[in-house]
Amino acid sequence: MSKPLASVEFVDGIAVITIDNPPVNNISIALRGDLHTVFDQIAATAGVRGALVVCAGNTFVSGADISEFSGPPQEEAYRELFFRFENIGLPIAAAMHGTVFGGGVEISLACHYRLAAPGTRFGLPEVTLGIFPGAGGTQRMPRLIGIDKSLDMIVSGKPVDAAGAVELGFVDAVITGDLRTGALAWLNEAIAAGKGVRRTSDMTVAPVDEAVLEKHRANARKLYPNRAAALAAIDVVAASARLPLAEGLVFETEQVNLRKESVESRALVHVFFAERETRKIPGLPADVKSRKVLQGGIVGSGTMGGGIAMCFANAGLPVTIVDISAEALQRGLGVVDANYESMVKRGRLTAEDKAKRMALITGSLDYADLANADVIIEAAVERMDLKKAVFAKLDAVAKPGAVLATNTSTLDIDELATAVSRPQDVIGMHFFSPANVMPLLEVIRTKSTSAECIRTAMDLAKPLRKTPVLARVCYGFIGNRMMEGYAREAQRMVLEGATPRQVDSALEKWGMAMGILAVFDMAGVDVGVNVHKSNADQYPPDPSYYQADIALYDAGRLGQKNGKGYYRYEKGDRTRYDDPVALELIRAKAAAVGVAPREHTEEEVLERCLYPLINEAFRILEEGVAVRASDVDVVWAAGYGFPRYRGGPLFYADTIGLKTVYDGMLKYRDIFGPMHWQPAALLEQLVKEGKTLAQWEGARA
Ligand SMILES: NC(=O)c1ccc[n+]([C@@H]2O[C@H](COP(=O)([O-])OP(=O)(O)OC[C@H]3O[C@@H](n4cnc5c(N)ncnc54)[C@H](O)[C@@H]3O)[C@@H](O)[C@H]2O)c1
């Protein structure tokens, strides 16, 4: 029989319960079973004066097992178990350390006393998964700290540290030194001082103050537009003031189970697991190991090279950046220094850590200095001839087995790989700007990339703190390829007479982090225009294609960088102001290219932006560019501000029904013709067969 996940030993009359469920002491079905056994043992032992709950490893119970979410509801089982803590009949204390979230906090609330090591973090982050605490948290926490403070924690989902928890009032003491020894001493002293059983369930909650609830509702609407979990949590927490604990817990269970069935929660849990799935690569032999990466190299110290260098330094990895001139290098390293400095000013980094990170980044003008690098990422300018020349130089200096990666957004990496004698080591590592902030990393394998090289690039994402998604070579890879149709329609609608604000507001109201036209202003209107000009052969023969961009660009409107683009900006301020000058330029362009005016409802804006985006995702799947549908969802959730609570484009498509998307494509094909509105073959096939994407993937596996 395997070792139990919970055990008890009796130390001088105190039952010390140890939970040992590595890696993070999640409450699983097996652990719950073993805890019941422990309580039976304690009940059968004479002379016990008190009980202490501790955890082995790096943390106290860190939360529930999220994989149980999709199975049958577990709340009743939690309730039963937590009642055993609460009704043990002896003073029982939890001694906590590490990261105590969700179910971990809730277990402690069922104890009579709560102790913590310095540095322990407590949080109730369930709203980020579209639910709320469902194992007593909504009823027990208000009994300890009141409704207002409980809602601060539950609605924000933000953690508090040990000192903060003492101040809030749900932790009794911070224990310095060895936690178990100190907690035992604390408990013995408490018992000696006459402190006994102190059940949270015996406490009452002050009557509800409607103004407090309204304050939290307003905050919830602001933090979580289009979402219901936090609002529902407020009602359930408020119920703690009127219901006895047992009834409150039943109400909590009912309500949390409703939330679990919601699209909001299913979508958030989908993205949570999808982000953990991306590293699994079907077809890659299991014995393929990644190569060790101890030293990085970068070519080009511009916007991307500098940000990527910061990722290496943040991971504690030394990195050498090569650029073509001392001025360029100085400018690049200066930007890195300034970025770190602003983190120091904002209190996000100490001056000492900044110095350590800067010391890991070495600038050079000599490619020979890349000879020791295990991974070299090229981030020079976007031109094939130039990149080929860079790769030929890398071929000459890089050590055997070094990964030769490119950060290109648009170029054919198969062709680039012909510049070297070792195409098996060439791969795309497509970071997003700002590279030190954005979590997404598209990893692009060519026809020749070796399994070992793929594994190395995918695994390197972990220390660099990126979410890697594997793709195959195609124009735009996954993310930017899907962006084409989305942005195309947004631009086309402003040519038809919609205002940029009308388009962006519809998208933002629906949940996109930023409307796409505002994104162009932020990234630089010129950036998009240059990409389109230099890749003209990749686009369909449509005279209205991306012409709003061209109209603005030709008039010198480059976006935020010069204070005018789709919108107008004041100096030092990112607020968007409507600008009749921009509208005029776009109207003139529309007339010149013959775009007829049209009225746009909010619904049309959404359909015309989202359906082409989803349709392209089906092509990406049918061509095998992405490994799986959920990878596509991760790309858009992690890299493009797609609302996580809608689960990513393909999860969303399944929730509204593939037929809705298909019929939408046909509706606009009738209006605008087939050039941009032809449904993808896979979408059509699934609709005709009446299948979901999950069914198609299941059959393919
Ligand atoms: N900026 C973005 O948002 C973004 C996002 C993803 C990918 N990319 C891609 O990343 C690459 C770099 O883009 P960027 O925005 O950082 O450009 P950038 O112009 O800011 O920086 C390019 C740097 O490369 C240097 N350089 C040019 N030729 C070189 C050579 N032969 N050897 C060494 N250094 C050389 C330049 O001096 C400059 O410092 C491009 O391929 C771009 O398409 C950019």
The ligand as a MOL file (V3000), in Angstrom:
LIG
                    3D

  0  0  0     0  0            999 V3000
M  V30 BEGIN CTAB
M  V30 COUNTS 44 48 0 0 0
M  V30 BEGIN ATOM
M  V30 1 N 8.5380 44.9430 -32.6810 0
M  V30 2 C 7.6530 43.9740 -32.5770 0
M  V30 3 O 6.5360 44.1850 -32.0790 0
M  V30 4 C 8.0070 42.5860 -33.0180 0
M  V30 5 C 7.2560 41.5090 -32.5160 0
M  V30 6 C 7.6130 40.2110 -32.8710 0
M  V30 7 C 8.6770 40.0100 -33.7290 0
M  V30 8 N 9.3660 41.0700 -34.2220 0 CHG=1
M  V30 9 C 10.5050 40.7960 -35.1050 0
M  V30 10 O 11.6940 40.9230 -34.3280 0
M  V30 11 C 12.7580 41.3860 -35.1410 0
M  V30 12 C 13.3350 42.6310 -34.5130 0
M  V30 13 O 12.3530 43.6270 -34.4320 0
M  V30 14 P 12.5380 44.9390 -33.5670 0
M  V30 15 O 11.2230 45.5800 -33.4930 0
M  V30 16 O 13.2650 44.6080 -32.3260 0 CHG=-1
M  V30 17 O 13.5050 45.8140 -34.4990 0
M  V30 18 P 14.4280 47.0440 -34.0920 0
M  V30 19 O 14.5960 47.8410 -35.3110 0
M  V30 20 O 13.9440 47.6880 -32.8520 0
M  V30 21 O 15.8280 46.3670 -33.7310 0
M  V30 22 C 16.6360 45.7010 -34.6480 0
M  V30 23 C 18.0610 45.7030 -34.1160 0
M  V30 24 O 18.8360 44.8230 -34.9090 0
M  V30 25 C 20.0920 45.4430 -35.1920 0
M  V30 26 N 20.6460 44.8510 -36.3920 0
M  V30 27 C 20.3060 45.0710 -37.6740 0
M  V30 28 N 21.0750 44.3050 -38.4860 0
M  V30 29 C 21.8930 43.5710 -37.6920 0
M  V30 30 C 22.9140 42.6170 -37.9390 0
M  V30 31 N 23.2470 42.2490 -39.1680 0
M  V30 32 N 23.5660 42.0820 -36.8770 0
M  V30 33 C 23.2470 42.4620 -35.6210 0
M  V30 34 N 22.3010 43.3760 -35.3500 0
M  V30 35 C 21.6310 43.9150 -36.3640 0
M  V30 36 C 19.7510 46.9150 -35.3050 0
M  V30 37 O 20.8890 47.7310 -35.1100 0
M  V30 38 C 18.7330 47.0850 -34.1750 0
M  V30 39 O 19.3670 47.3440 -32.9370 0
M  V30 40 C 12.1670 41.5810 -36.5290 0
M  V30 41 O 12.4150 40.4250 -37.2690 0
M  V30 42 C 10.6950 41.7610 -36.2450 0
M  V30 43 O 9.8960 41.4110 -37.3370 0
M  V30 44 C 9.0740 42.3480 -33.8670 0
M  V30 END ATOM
M  V30 BEGIN BOND
M  V30 1 1 1 2
M  V30 2 2 2 3
M  V30 3 1 2 4
M  V30 4 1 4 5
M  V30 5 2 4 44
M  V30 6 2 5 6
M  V30 7 1 6 7
M  V30 8 2 7 8
M  V30 9 1 8 9
M  V30 10 1 8 44
M  V30 11 1 9 10
M  V30 12 1 9 42
M  V30 13 1 10 11
M  V30 14 1 11 12
M  V30 15 1 11 40
M  V30 16 1 12 13
M  V30 17 1 13 14
M  V30 18 2 14 15
M  V30 19 1 14 16
M  V30 20 1 14 17
M  V30 21 1 17 18
M  V30 22 2 18 19
M  V30 23 1 18 20
M  V30 24 1 18 21
M  V30 25 1 21 22
M  V30 26 1 22 23
M  V30 27 1 23 24
M  V30 28 1 23 38
M  V30 29 1 24 25
M  V30 30 1 25 26
M  V30 31 1 25 36
M  V30 32 1 26 27
M  V30 33 1 26 35
M  V30 34 2 27 28
M  V30 35 1 28 29
M  V30 36 1 29 30
M  V30 37 2 29 35
M  V30 38 1 30 31
M  V30 39 2 30 32
M  V30 40 1 32 33
M  V30 41 2 33 34
M  V30 42 1 34 35
M  V30 43 1 36 37
M  V30 44 1 36 38
M  V30 45 1 38 39
M  V30 46 1 40 41
M  V30 47 1 40 42
M  V30 48 1 42 43
M  V30 END BOND
M  V30 END CTAB
M  END
